């Protein structure tokens, strides 16, 4: 038995069709059928029920598939590690970040990492947290920065990077702009410029409003912080933004006001896939992120 036979079996088990599997593997159907029969003979058990139009895994086939996946993962990790050793400190890191965050939150980390490893490319992709988790899970992303922590049953390693309180952003003519700090109940009559509904902070803000006895009057939703700030400047409404974003606002027409008691925070975490070989470049990025204050 060799890894090629196991990979061929796994593809047939996925397609449940020799013709489709052979096409995906770029081999002839007779050759694929011969390989599977040879494997079954070596194991002394049938792996598939062969029907007229489709295949079906036998009990032995289902058991073999579970272990075959472990073997293929181990083989992939082995080859990845060997390549990594040969090409030490070279390559790229694919990182997913939510658009509402942008590079502002970890520009210090990126700058330090590039200074240390200039030959490693950092490929940033702006998508929502759900797509980031999917990308990490499927291997499309090496690392993800997310605003909502994954539940414990998900196959991620996680480190918390930031807990940033939200502030109220208003146009300077808003009566609230004269306050140095406010209570959450002060904003119940305001029009809200909100994060898009598929962002975790959207739900957190809605929940906070309901806990204070009102439902927000949402007049606009966006995934882009710059657009939200522009809408506040146009007197369309107020917005709740993380303090680190508020600190970067340079528009004199806009004022950011803290809450007397923190109600909603942006929780930023880094995730990567469990039980997968982590390349040297990625390991160094993770280690560096734990040593730098974002």
N, C-alpha and C positions, 0 to 999 in steps of 0.2 A: 504494500500500500504506500502511495506517495501523495504529496500535497496536490498534485495535478488531479488525481482521481477524486480526492475529497472536494476540490473546487468544482469539478465537473458534476459530481453528485449534487452539490449544493445548488448549482444553477438549474439542474433538472428538477430538483425539489421545489425551487422557486417558481419555475414556469409550468411545471406539471405537464410538459410537452417536449418531446425529444427534438422536434423540428425547430421550435422557438429557442430552446436552450442551445442547440447546435449553432444557430444563427448568431446568437449573442456571444458564444465562445469562439466563433469563426473557425469551426471545424465541421467535417461532414457528419451527417446524422448516423450513418453506419459505424463510423469510428467512435462516436459518442456512445451508441448503444453497446458496442463491443467493450468499451471501458467500464460501463456500469455492470454489464454481465460478469466481467472479470472481477470486479469489486465484490459483487454478490457471491461469486464462487469462493473468493478468498475469505469472506466473512461467514459463509455457510448459511446465509439467510437471504430471502428475497426482500429488497428494499422498496419495491413498487408493485402495486396491483396494476397490471397492464390491461386497460379497457380499450374499447374500440376507438374512442375519440379523445380520451384523456387518461392521465396517470393518477394514481392515488398512493400516498405513502402507506406502507404497512406499519405495524407497531414497531418492528425492528427499524424501519426507515425513519420513523419519527424520533426514536431514541438515538439513532446514528446522527441525525441532523443536528440535534442539540449539541452533541459532542463535536461534530464537524465544525460548527460555528466557533467553538472555543479554540479548536486547533488552528483555524484560519486566522482568528484574531491574534493568537500567539505567534504565528508565522509572520503576520504583518508587523507586529511589534518587534520581532527579531530583526527582520530586514530593515525596518525603519531605524532601529538603534544602530545597526551596523553602518548604514548610510550616514547617520548623524555623526558617528565617530569619525568617519572618513572626511566628512565635510564640516568639521567642527567650526562653530561660530559663523556659519554661512547659511543663507536661506532667507525665509520670509515668515512673518507671523500674520495670520489673518484674524483681525479683531472686529467684533461687532459692537457698535455703540448706538444707543438710542438717539434719534435726532434732537430731542429736547435737551440732551446733555451736550453733545458736540465735544470737540477736543478741549474745550476750556477747562474741564474738570481735571484732566490729567496731562496737560501740556508739559508740566514739569517732569513728569515720569517719562514721557516720550522724548523730551530733550535730553535727559540724562542717559536714557537707554541708547539713543542714537550716537551720543558722544562716546559711549563705551563700546558699542558694536555698530560701527558705521556701515558694515557690509551687509547687515540684516535689514531687509525691507519690512516696514510696518504697513500693512494694507488695511485701511479702515473702511468699514461698511456701515452706513447709517440705516438701521432698520429698528422696528419695535422690539420690545423685550421678548415677546412670544416667538418672533422669527429668529431672534438671536439664540434662544434656547434650542429651537429646532436645528439651527445651523451648527451649533456645538454638538448636539446629539448625533447629527448625521455626518459629522466630520468636515462640514463645509467651512467652519470657523474653528480656529484653535482656542480662542478665548472670547468670552462675551462679557460686556459690562451691562448689567441689568438694574432696573429700578425696583423690581419686585422680586424678592428672594424666592428661589424654587422650593417647592415642598420637599420634605425629607425623602420621599420615595423616588424622586427623580435621580437619574444617574449622573449627578454633578458633584464635583468638588467646589467648595465655595469659600471665599474670604470676603469679609465686609471691608469696604474701603472708606465709606463716608456716611455720615448721618447729618444732613444739612437741613436746617429749618426753613420753611417757606416764609416769605415776606409779602406784604401787600404792595403792589405796584400801582400807583395812581398818577393821573395828570395833575400838574401843580395847582390847577384851579379847583380841584375837588376839595370840598370842605375837610376831608380827612387828612389832606396833605399838611395841615398845620400841626398835626399831632406827632409827638415823638415816638409814641407806642400806642397800640390799640388793642381792644379786645375783639374776639372773633364775632361777637354779637353786633359790633358796629357796622359790619359789612352786609347785613342781611337785606338791605334795600338797594344794594348796588347791582349794576349789570356786570356780568362776569365774562371775561375773555378766558376760555378754558382750554386745557389740554384736550386733544381729541379723545373720544370716548373709549378707544382701544388702548389708552395709556393708563397705567396703574394709578398714577397720581390723580387722574380724573375721578376715579371711584373714591379715592381717599378724601378728596375735597368735598365730594357730594356727601359722603358719610359724616364728615365733620360738620357740614352745614346742618344736616338733619339732627345731629346730636345737639346742636344749638337752637333747634326749634324752627328752622326754615329750610326751604329748598331754593337753591340759587337760580336766579334769572339769567340763564346762559344765552348770550347774544351771538357768540362766535366761538368756534373750536378750531384749534390748529395744532400741528406737530412741531412748528418752528417758533422758537423763542423770540427771534428777531421780529417776526410778523406780529406776535402777541404784544410785544413792546410798542410797535408802531400803532397798533389798534388802540392801546391805552393812550398814546400820545395824541391820537385823533379824537379823544374823548368818547370813544365807543363804550368804554367800561373800565373795570379794574381787573387785575390779574394777580395770581399767586405764583411766585417764582422762587426757586432756591436762592439762598442768600449769596452764594458764590456767583450766580448769574447777575443778581442785583448789583453786586459790587463792581461789575464791569459795564454797567449802563452809564453812558457819557452824555445822554440827552438831558439838558438842563430843564426841559419841560416835564420831566418824569421824576417822581420821588418814590423811594422804597421805604416802607415803614415796617418795623418789626412788631410782632405780637408780644404783648406783655407775658403771655403764657404760650409756649409752643404747642400748636395743635396738630400740624401736619409737617412731617419731615420727608425729605428725599433720602431714601436708603439706597445707596449705590453699592453693588457687590460685583465681584469678578467670579466667573464660573468657567470650568473646563470639564471635560468628560472624565468620568471615573474609569478605572481599569483600562486605560489606553496609554500607550507609550507617549510620554511628553518629550518632544525634542529639546535639546539643550537650549536653543534660543528662547523657546517658550518658557522653560523652567527658570531661566534667568530673568525674563520679564515678570513672571509671577513673584519671584523672590525680591526683585527690585520694588515692585508695587507695595510689598508689605513693609518696606523700610522707608518709604517716602510719604510724607503728609500731602494728601491731595487737596 
